[in-house]
Amino acid sequence: MKMILSRSLCLVLLLSCLSELIESRTLHLDSCSVNVHTHELRKYYSTIRSNVIAGDTVIGVKFLKKSLINHVQDGQTCCFVRLVLRFYVERVFSNYASAQPQDQRCSSALANAFVSIRKDIHKCHCHCTEETQRTVDSLHAEFIKLEIKEAAQKAVGELDTVR
C-alpha cells in the first residue's frame, strides 16, 4: 500500500500542479531524483484550467485513472512518469489548441516545462518493463478513440484530476 501511495503521489505531484506553497520540489522516482518547479506548473495550469475543463465535451471518458497509476509495478515509477510525460509532450500538447491567446501561451509554457522534466528524467536511464509499456499503451489507445482535438482537450483538462 505504501508503494502504491508513493507512486500515486509522485505522479500527482507532477501532473496535478499541487497547491502547496513551494517553488520547487525534488521528485524521487525509484533511484532517480528530478527537480520539478511546481510553482511554475501550477501557475500555467491554473491560467488555462477553467477554459480547458469548459471545453471538454466528452463525458464518460477518462484517460488518467487512479487504477492506471496503481498498477505501476515497483521500480517502474520513473519509467511510467517518463512515458506519461512523453505522451503529453508528443500527443497531447502538440494537438491542443485554445482560442484564447493567453491560454495558448500558458499551454506552450506548460508543455515546455514538461519537456524540461522529461529531459531530466531521460538522464536517469529508466528501464521499462513490458507491463509498464502496456499500461501506457492503454492510455494511448483510449486517446486515439476520440477525435484528436477533443482528446487533447480532455487530456489537458485531466492534469489535475488524478488526485
C-alpha positions in Angstrom: 0.0 0.0 0.0 2.9 2.4 0.8 4.5 1.9 -2.6 1.1 2.4 -4.4 0.6 5.6 -2.4 4.2 6.7 -3.1 3.7 6.2 -6.9 0.4 8.0 -6.9 1.9 10.9 -5.0 4.8 11.2 -7.4 2.5 11.4 -10.4 0.0 13.6 -8.6 2.9 16.0 -7.7 4.0 16.1 -11.3 0.6 16.2 -13.1 -1.7 17.9 -10.7 0.3 21.1 -10.0 -0.1 20.8 -6.3 -1.4 23.7 -4.3 1.5 23.7 -1.8 3.2 27.0 -1.5 6.6 25.8 -2.7 8.6 26.8 -5.7 10.3 23.5 -6.5 10.3 20.0 -5.2 12.6 17.1 -5.6 10.7 14.3 -7.2 12.1 10.9 -6.3 11.3 8.3 -8.9 12.8 4.9 -8.0 16.6 5.6 -8.0 16.2 8.9 -9.8 15.7 12.4 -8.5 14.4 15.3 -10.6 13.8 18.9 -9.6 10.2 20.0 -10.5 9.2 23.6 -10.4 5.7 23.1 -9.0 5.0 26.8 -8.7 5.6 27.2 -12.5 3.4 24.2 -13.3 0.7 25.4 -11.0 0.8 29.0 -12.4 0.5 27.9 -16.1 -2.2 25.3 -15.4 -4.3 27.5 -13.2 -4.4 30.1 -16.0 -5.9 27.6 -18.5 -7.8 25.2 -16.3 -11.3 26.7 -16.4 -11.3 27.1 -20.2 -9.9 23.6 -20.7 -12.5 22.0 -18.5 -15.3 24.0 -20.0 -14.2 22.9 -23.5 -14.2 19.2 -22.6 -17.5 18.0 -24.1 -16.6 14.3 -23.9 -18.4 12.9 -20.9 -17.8 9.4 -19.6 -14.2 9.0 -20.8 -11.2 9.4 -18.5 -7.6 8.9 -19.5 -5.7 9.3 -16.2 -7.5 6.9 -13.9 -6.3 6.0 -10.5 -6.3 2.3 -11.4 -3.8 3.1 -14.2 -1.4 4.6 -11.7 -2.0 1.9 -9.0 -1.0 -0.8 -11.5 2.5 0.6 -11.9 4.9 -2.1 -10.7 7.6 -1.5 -8.0 10.7 0.0 -9.7 8.7 1.3 -12.6 7.7 4.8 -11.4 10.5 6.5 -13.2 9.6 4.8 -16.5 5.9 5.3 -16.1 6.3 9.1 -15.4 8.7 9.4 -18.3 6.3 7.6 -20.7 3.3 9.7 -19.5 5.4 12.9 -20.0 6.2 11.7 -23.5 2.6 11.1 -24.2 1.7 14.6 -23.0 4.5 16.3 -24.9 4.2 14.4 -28.2 0.4 13.6 -28.4 -1.5 16.0 -26.1 0.2 19.4 -26.2 1.1 19.1 -29.8 -2.6 18.7 -30.6 -4.1 21.1 -28.0 -5.2 24.4 -29.3 -7.1 27.1 -27.4 -9.0 30.0 -28.9 -7.6 32.2 -26.1 -4.1 33.7 -26.9 -3.3 33.7 -23.1 -4.3 30.1 -22.8 -2.1 29.2 -25.8 0.9 30.9 -24.3 0.4 29.1 -21.0 -0.2 25.7 -22.5 3.0 26.2 -24.5 4.9 27.1 -21.3 3.4 24.1 -19.6 4.4 21.8 -22.4 8.0 23.3 -22.3 8.1 22.6 -18.6 7.1 19.0 -19.3 9.8 18.8 -21.9 12.4 20.0 -19.4 11.3 17.5 -16.7 11.3 14.8 -19.4 14.9 15.6 -20.3 15.9 15.4 -16.7 14.2 12.0 -16.3 15.8 10.8 -19.5 19.2 11.3 -17.8 18.1 8.7 -15.2 18.1 5.9 -17.8 14.8 4.4 -16.5 14.3 0.8 -17.7 10.8 -0.1 -18.7 9.2 -3.5 -18.4 6.6 -4.7 -21.0 3.9 -4.3 -18.4 4.6 -0.6 -17.9 4.7 -0.1 -21.6 1.4 -1.9 -22.0 -0.1 0.3 -19.2 0.9 3.5 -21.1 -0.2 1.9 -24.4 -3.7 1.6 -22.9 -3.6 5.4 -22.3 -2.7 5.9 -26.0 -5.5 3.5 -27.1 -8.1 5.5 -25.2 -6.7 8.8 -26.6 -7.0 7.7 -30.2 -10.6 6.6 -29.8 -11.6 10.2 -29.8 -11.2 13.0 -32.3 -7.7 14.3 -31.8 -8.6 17.9 -30.7 -11.2 16.5 -28.3 -8.8 14.0 -26.9 -6.1 16.7 -26.4 -8.6 19.0 -24.7 -9.7 16.2 -22.3 -6.1 15.1 -21.5 -5.1 18.7 -20.6 -8.2 19.0 -18.5 -7.3 15.9 -16.6 -4.0 17.1 -15.4 -5.4 17.9 -12.0 -8.0 15.1 -11.7 -5.6 12.3 -10.8 -6.0 13.0 -7.0 
